[in-house]
Amino acid sequence: MFLFTLFRKDIKECCHIAIYHCSIKIFCRGKGKSAVAAAAYRACEKITNERDGKIHDYSRKQGIAWSGILLPENAPQEYKDRSTLWNAVEKVEKASNSQLAREIEIALPRELHFSEYFSLVLKYVEENFAKNGMCADISIHDPKGNTSNPHAHIMLTMRPLNEDKTWGDKQKKVYHLDDNGEKIYDKKKRQYKCNKMQTTDWNEQHKAEEWRASWADMCNAALENFNRPERIDHRSYARQGIDQIPTIHLGVAAHQMEQRGIMTERGNINRAIEISNRKLRKIEEQINELQGWLAEEMVKLKEQSTLPTQPQTIPPQFARTQSIIPQPQSVKSQLSSEPTTTQLTPKPRSAESKSLQPITKTQPTEPTAPAFADVIYSILQQQARGKIISNSDNQIYLYLKKHDIQDYKGLEESLKKLMGQQREISHKLTPLRERIKEIEGHFDDYEIFKQNRDAHKQYQKDYTAQMPWKKKAFAEQNRVIVENYETSKSIMDSLKNKNGNIPAVTWQKQLDTLSAELRELDKEYKFLKDEVDSVNKIRTKVYDVLRNEQQREQPIQVRTQDMDR
């Protein structure tokens, strides 16, 4: 543990690494949160919550470097006071589960000085939040100076402001209207049917992506402006195409314990992740080495295959032995097979050979380097040591040959292509299943409607047969039948076509068509899944083959170098 702590300390002292951190969360009253308490804590101030009378005093808290409030154009100037702003927010939010504030916490680049990242934070808040109508409360923390953990807390209001500087609505109701333009009343819910529409796009998922990307872009621009080589990226390792496992957030308490040399559960997890990442990097280096070695071997084989095409004259004194010299083969045939018995059998001497005249032989006119599949197959033959090659190894050769794969990288690209096709089909399957489920739900609603309609007809007959003084009590007793019928009838009315009919036949046709399409896509998806599994096994086997061959070649190379010395 002591060595690990020293190692981490040495890293921090010798190199400053730009770290990206931008987390977004919401303070909700339903979870026991208070905007006043959060603002007081982050600004290290004493503020009284006028809603419940609680005093939140964090004036003794250390680490605050600067705090201030940025307002949009249509905000009252009194909101520059922190207590006034957040008490106004607490007052306007009436519901017990109200969303009070949004917080964006960002890590500031240690590579910059305070004045540099201070102006960077103000520019980021002004362009992304204040201009869009949000009040922003900024608190910059730097507990131990610029060499520690500088970061900023940005608290944002959730409710827009009107032009008259009053609080606006977060959302508005859009009512469903009938053909006459009247509101449709839902008797079951006892209210008019409507949808809720947000008045701003602040809660949209794409906004979080924009805010995170904007902070990364601004930080990189500032680092470049001050001639710093470090850069940050808001995307995950997976989106960047980096084979690395992200560490988890330690938190304040765990971080302080780790600084004191006390091992924590989160710290142990991060240490295990770092070990795994080192292994991944080592594997990646080995793959790169294998690819480089394979490229060198291919070049060597190509150089060996490009021999001079001029005829070679054999001296007369060796003409008699020409008949028993085996004929030259291409490199490809040398890798794929051994010389046959016929090739090694001496040929009978002819009459012409007695004249001892010079004999010429020619090399193949256009030799070609062996394909990647032939190289792998040759290595598999060598590793088999005279045994019969397994069917799985033959499948490797056939796959590489069929798809004309020239190197290990091409095999990985082939696997990625298959996985991409599998994802595309998966994306097509989701809406198909949802539409089929929707149509099946229409049929279920139709069956319920028919049952309620029959019950309602029987009720009307029984109601008509009742004595006048008993009809009221009878109607009250069977009120559920009437309500169920009206509810199911309103549902079916919304599903009717332009002619006023229930399109059960059309639903059935759509269901048959979609079901057939789903079966075909399911079949194709399962085929691709099996293909991906098979190619992944081939990739693993090829990697092992190349790695073992490289390890086998290394001792030979070392011995050759020693002999040269």
LINQUI-V811811 format. One record per backbone hydrogen bond with DSSP energy under -1.0 kcal/mol. CO is the residue of the C=O (numbers start at 1). NH is the residue of the N-H. Records with the same first field share a line. If there is no record, write none. Layout:
CO = NH, NH
This chain:
1 = 5
2 = 6
3 = 7
4 = 8
5 = 9
6 = 10
7 = 11
8 = 12
9 = 13
10 = 14
11 = 15
21 = 107
23 = 105
25 = 103
27 = 100, 101
28 = 31, 33
29 = 32
34 = 38
35 = 39
36 = 40
37 = 41
38 = 42
39 = 43
40 = 45
45 = 58
47 = 56
49 = 53
54 = 49
56 = 47
58 = 61
63 = 142
66 = 140
68 = 138
70 = 136
72 = 75
76 = 79
77 = 80
78 = 81
81 = 85
82 = 86
83 = 87
84 = 88
85 = 89
86 = 90
87 = 91
88 = 92
89 = 93
95 = 98
98 = 29
101 = 27
102 = 156
103 = 25
104 = 154
105 = 23
106 = 152
109 = 112
113 = 117
114 = 118
115 = 119
116 = 120
117 = 121
118 = 122
119 = 123
120 = 124
121 = 125
122 = 126
123 = 127
124 = 128
125 = 129, 130
126 = 131
129 = 134
130 = 133
135 = 157
136 = 70
137 = 155
138 = 68
139 = 153
140 = 65, 66
141 = 151
142 = 145
145 = 148
150 = 108
151 = 141
152 = 106
153 = 139
154 = 104
155 = 137
156 = 102
160 = 168
162 = 165
166 = 162
170 = 199
172 = 197
174 = 195
176 = 184
178 = 181
182 = 178
184 = 193
186 = 190, 191
191 = 186
193 = 176
195 = 174
197 = 172
201 = 204
205 = 209
206 = 210
207 = 211
208 = 212
209 = 213
210 = 214
211 = 215
212 = 216
213 = 217
214 = 218
215 = 219
216 = 220
217 = 221
218 = 222
219 = 223
220 = 224
221 = 225
222 = 226
223 = 228
224 = 227
236 = 240
237 = 242
242 = 244
251 = 255
252 = 256
253 = 257
254 = 258
255 = 259
256 = 260
257 = 262
258 = 261
264 = 268
265 = 269
266 = 270
267 = 271
268 = 272
269 = 273
270 = 274
271 = 275
272 = 276
273 = 277
274 = 278
275 = 279
276 = 280
277 = 281
278 = 282
279 = 283
280 = 284
281 = 285
282 = 286
283 = 287
284 = 288
285 = 289
286 = 290
287 = 291
288 = 292
289 = 293
290 = 294
291 = 295
292 = 296
293 = 297
294 = 298
295 = 299
296 = 300
297 = 301
298 = 302
299 = 303
300 = 304
301 = 305
302 = 306
305 = 307
312 = 361
315 = 318
316 = 319
321 = 324
322 = 325
323 = 347
330 = 334
331 = 335
332 = 336
333 = 337
340 = 344
351 = 354
352 = 355
353 = 356
359 = 314
361 = 312
371 = 375
372 = 376
373 = 377
374 = 378
375 = 379
376 = 380
377 = 381
378 = 382
379 = 383
380 = 384
384 = 387
390 = 394
391 = 395
392 = 396
393 = 397
394 = 398
395 = 399
396 = 400
397 = 401
398 = 402
399 = 403
400 = 405
407 = 411
408 = 412
409 = 413
410 = 414
411 = 415
412 = 416
413 = 417
414 = 418
415 = 419
416 = 420
417 = 421
418 = 422
419 = 423
420 = 424
421 = 425
422 = 426
423 = 427
424 = 428
425 = 429
426 = 430
428 = 432
429 = 433
430 = 434
431 = 435
432 = 436
433 = 437
434 = 438
435 = 439
436 = 440
437 = 441
438 = 442
439 = 443
440 = 444
441 = 445
442 = 446
443 = 447
444 = 448
445 = 449
446 = 450
447 = 451
448 = 452
449 = 453
450 = 454
451 = 455
452 = 456
453 = 457
454 = 458
455 = 459
456 = 460
457 = 461
458 = 462
459 = 463
460 = 464
461 = 465
467 = 470
470 = 474
471 = 475
472 = 476
473 = 477
474 = 478
476 = 479
478 = 482
479 = 483
480 = 484
481 = 485
482 = 486
483 = 487
484 = 488
485 = 489
486 = 490
487 = 491
488 = 492
489 = 493
490 = 494
497 = 500
501 = 497
502 = 504
503 = 507
504 = 508
505 = 509
506 = 510
507 = 511
508 = 512
509 = 513
510 = 514
511 = 515
512 = 516
513 = 517
514 = 518
515 = 519
516 = 520
517 = 521
518 = 522
519 = 523
520 = 524
521 = 525
522 = 526
523 = 527
524 = 528
525 = 529
526 = 530
527 = 531
528 = 532
529 = 533
530 = 534
531 = 535
532 = 536
533 = 537
534 = 538
535 = 539
536 = 540
537 = 541
538 = 542
539 = 543
540 = 544
541 = 545
542 = 546
543 = 547
544 = 548
545 = 549
546 = 550
547 = 551
548 = 552
549 = 553
550 = 554
553 = 557
554 = 558
555 = 559
556 = 560
557 = 561
558 = 562
559 = 563
560 = 564
561 = 565
